[in-house]
Amino acid sequence: MELCKILKMLIVNGYEASKNGSDKFIVIIFIQD
């Protein structure tokens, strides 16, 4: 998986997680990869 794609997903999911008040989205990404 490309580093740029990983970083983009982390940024997008981190933003969504911050809106929802949760850090679990970022953890899920690493587990799925």
C-alpha positions in Angstrom: 0.0 0.0 0.0 1.3 3.4 -0.9 2.4 5.7 1.9 0.5 8.6 0.5 -2.7 6.6 0.5 -2.1 5.5 4.1 -1.5 9.0 5.2 -4.6 10.3 3.4 -6.7 7.6 5.1 -5.3 8.5 8.5 -6.0 12.2 8.0 -9.5 11.6 6.8 -10.4 9.0 9.4 -8.6 11.0 12.1 -10.8 14.0 11.2 -14.0 11.8 11.3 -12.9 10.4 14.6 -12.3 13.8 16.1 -15.8 14.9 15.0 -17.2 11.8 16.7 -15.0 12.1 19.7 -13.3 8.7 19.1 -9.8 7.5 18.3 -10.9 4.0 17.2 -11.1 4.7 13.5 -7.3 5.0 13.2 -6.7 1.8 15.1 -9.1 -0.1 12.8 -7.2 1.0 9.7 -4.0 -0.5 11.0 -5.7 -3.7 11.9 -7.3 -4.0 8.4 -4.0 -3.4 6.7 
